[in-house]
């Protein structure tokens, strides 16, 4: 391995970087200490969820990519989707095997409209960026809906405040920790 190549992730494109085992440990430590991840870790402890936050080896832009890295069914991934529901933030934790039917969901929960939120709106509402929004650890409470299909999995994986972090939990703890309402989302 050439020693003049970069050893740390620069954020440009992880596939172009060389990260040896020491570099990966440093990267993991750096990610785990980011404010969003720290907030999630503290919220997990407060909620009594003992699963450790795991740093994925690579970003997982889809539920399928996360499931592949974790070795679990895609349906066991809790996608965190932030919407604007009549102008207010709405976090929908949906099974990675489902898509959200916003029209049906709006009718189900009694709002006029649900639309995908902008990146800025997501960050303001949750303190986290798209791709890493966790079900908890937000600066203020966010109305949260939990896809009933997630109950079919003994272990559910959810984002932990950064696009490369996840944590394991079960359905009951996910609902309780997020103060979520269980609904059908598709």
C-alpha positions as a printed NumPy array, in Angstrom:
array([[  0.   ,   0.   ,   0.   ],
       [  1.412,   3.387,  -0.96 ],
       [  2.154,   5.569,   2.044],
       [  1.795,   8.909,   0.24 ],
       [ -1.967,   8.448,  -0.301],
       [ -4.475,  10.033,   2.086],
       [ -5.235,   7.906,   5.124],
       [ -8.327,   9.707,   6.415],
       [-11.752,  10.227,   5.009],
       [-11.901,  13.753,   3.653],
       [-15.595,  13.797,   2.917],
       [-15.024,  14.079,  -0.833],
       [-15.745,  10.472,  -1.776],
       [-15.028,   7.595,   0.623],
       [-14.264,   5.134,  -2.184],
       [-11.284,   7.263,  -3.22 ],
       [ -9.704,   7.264,   0.205],
       [ -7.552,   4.636,   1.843],
       [ -8.49 ,   4.02 ,   5.443],
       [ -6.374,   1.487,   7.29 ],
       [ -7.549,  -0.084,  10.552],
       [ -6.066,   2.741,  12.641],
       [ -7.589,   5.341,  10.305],
       [-10.976,   3.62 ,  10.476],
       [-10.868,   3.627,  14.269],
       [-10.067,   7.356,  14.201],
       [-12.895,   7.963,  11.728],
       [-15.357,   6.01 ,  13.876],
       [-14.352,   7.959,  16.966],
       [-14.676,  11.251,  15.087],
       [-18.161,  10.344,  13.8  ],
       [-19.358,   9.131,  17.214],
       [-18.366,  12.477,  18.749],
       [-20.276,  14.634,  16.269],
       [-23.041,  16.665,  17.958],
       [-25.946,  14.912,  16.215],
       [-24.63 ,  11.458,  17.08 ],
       [-23.851,  12.498,  20.67 ],
       [-27.446,  13.747,  21.047],
       [-28.763,  10.436,  19.775],
       [-26.46 ,   8.424,  22.044],
       [-27.621,  10.464,  25.062],
       [-31.28 ,  10.051,  24.047],
       [-30.773,   6.295,  23.628],
       [-29.315,   6.05 ,  27.155],
       [-32.2  ,   8.114,  28.552],
       [-34.7  ,   5.861,  26.784],
       [-33.035,   2.735,  28.165],
       [-32.008,   1.442,  24.752],
       [-28.802,  -0.478,  25.255],
       [-27.828,  -1.084,  21.618],
       [-24.583,   0.575,  20.633],
       [-24.406,   3.071,  17.815],
       [-22.57 ,   1.42 ,  14.942],
       [-20.546,   3.282,  12.332],
       [-21.07 ,   1.73 ,   8.909],
       [-18.032,   1.119,   6.73 ],
       [-19.588,   3.213,   3.952],
       [-22.524,   5.531,   3.545],
       [-25.827,   3.788,   2.892],
       [-27.978,   6.035,   0.694],
       [-30.765,   3.442,   0.517],
       [-32.365,   0.933,   2.853],
       [-31.078,  -1.837,   0.592],
       [-27.495,  -0.572,   0.955],
       [-27.836,  -0.39 ,   4.747],
       [-29.395,  -3.865,   4.908],
       [-26.549,  -5.273,   2.835],
       [-23.921,  -3.834,   5.2  ],
       [-25.814,  -5.015,   8.284],
       [-26.764,  -8.429,   6.93 ],
       [-30.461,  -7.965,   7.669],
       [-33.679,  -7.862,   5.636],
       [-34.385,  -4.52 ,   3.955],
       [-37.71 ,  -4.414,   5.828],
       [-35.814,  -4.226,   9.144],
       [-34.356,  -0.832,   8.22 ],
       [-36.351,   2.046,   9.708],
       [-36.105,   4.79 ,   7.098],
       [-36.44 ,   8.217,   8.716],
       [-38.38 ,  10.427,   6.338],
       [-39.17 ,  13.998,   7.316],
       [-42.186,  15.663,   5.761],
       [-44.052,  18.929,   6.158],
       [-47.586,  18.165,   7.334],
       [-49.599,  21.354,   7.041],
       [-46.321,  23.224,   7.581],
       [-45.249,  21.299,  10.712],
       [-42.486,  18.69 ,  10.816],
       [-43.587,  15.067,  10.615],
       [-41.107,  12.21 ,  10.991],
       [-42.204,   8.94 ,   9.429],
       [-40.229,   5.847,  10.402],
       [-41.054,   3.476,   7.595],
       [-39.887,  -0.025,   6.838],
       [-37.195,  -0.036,   4.171],
       [-39.503,  -2.328,   2.193],
       [-42.279,   0.307,   2.017],
       [-42.96 ,   3.609,   0.356],
       [-45.061,   6.276,   2.055],
       [-48.393,   7.051,   0.378],
       [-48.582,  10.703,   1.44 ],
       [-52.189,  11.242,   0.306],
       [-53.495,   8.205,   2.187],
       [-51.341,   9.017,   5.205],
       [-52.571,  12.622,   5.316],
       [-56.155,  11.384,   5.383],
       [-55.313,   8.75 ,   8.004],
       [-53.772,  11.274,  10.421],
       [-56.139,  14.164,   9.71 ],
       [-53.941,  16.718,   7.942],
       [-54.602,  18.51 ,   4.659],
       [-51.289,  17.772,   2.988],
       [-47.996,  15.999,   3.482],
       [-45.025,  16.899,   1.32 ],
       [-41.329,  16.057,   1.364],
       [-39.383,  18.554,   3.472],
       [-36.375,  20.495,   2.237],
       [-32.919,  19.71 ,   3.602],
       [-32.974,  22.993,   5.513],
       [-36.381,  22.227,   7.059],
       [-35.145,  18.763,   8.091],
       [-32.022,  20.173,   9.759],
       [-34.021,  22.888,  11.58 ],
       [-36.634,  20.404,  12.825],
       [-34.322,  17.567,  13.849],
       [-30.832,  19.037,  14.224],
       [-29.701,  16.291,  11.825],
       [-29.098,  16.082,   8.09 ],
       [-31.056,  14.022,   5.594],
       [-29.626,  10.518,   5.489],
       [-28.838,  10.418,   9.19 ],
       [-32.062,  11.529,  10.874],
       [-32.622,   9.442,  13.977],
       [-35.976,   8.707,  15.599],
       [-34.854,  10.628,  18.705],
       [-32.288,  13.166,  19.903],
       [-33.943,  16.179,  18.292],
       [-33.737,  19.667,  19.829],
       [-37.561,  19.785,  20.088],
       [-40.239,  17.099,  19.928],
       [-41.215,  16.089,  16.381],
       [-44.488,  14.308,  15.68 ],
       [-43.443,  10.788,  14.722],
       [-45.289,   8.   ,  12.956],
       [-43.958,   4.433,  13.023],
       [-44.781,   2.015,  10.206],
       [-46.665,  -0.946,  11.66 ],
       [-44.745,  -3.247,   9.282],
       [-41.588,  -2.76 ,  11.369],
       [-43.24 ,  -4.886,  14.096],
       [-42.526,  -7.984,  11.979],
       [-38.793,  -7.73 ,  12.761],
       [-37.113,  -8.747,  16.017],
       [-34.274,  -6.277,  15.402],
       [-34.82 ,  -2.941,  13.69 ],
       [-31.975,  -0.697,  12.552],
       [-32.454,   3.075,  12.649],
       [-30.221,   6.021,  11.771],
       [-28.256,   7.533,  14.631],
       [-27.705,  11.193,  13.737],
       [-25.196,  10.835,  10.876],
       [-25.487,   9.286,   7.41 ],
       [-23.009,   6.574,   8.419],
       [-24.415,   5.6  ,  11.833],
       [-27.177,   3.215,  12.923],
       [-28.401,   1.556,  16.1  ],
       [-30.358,  -1.646,  16.762],
       [-33.588,  -1.747,  18.703],
       [-36.917,  -3.545,  18.749],
       [-40.35 ,  -2.316,  17.725],
       [-41.702,  -1.576,  21.217],
       [-38.613,   0.424,  22.217],
       [-38.6  ,   2.29 ,  18.89 ],
       [-42.208,   3.356,  19.377],
       [-41.673,   4.321,  23.025],
       [-38.37 ,   6.168,  22.5  ],
       [-39.703,   8.156,  19.546],
       [-43.105,   8.784,  21.176],
       [-44.386,   7.456,  17.885],
       [-47.882,   6.683,  16.699],
       [-48.132,   3.289,  14.993],
       [-49.814,   3.524,  11.577],
       [-49.89 ,   1.937,   8.139],
       [-47.861,   4.201,   5.865],
       [-48.389,   2.611,   2.454]])
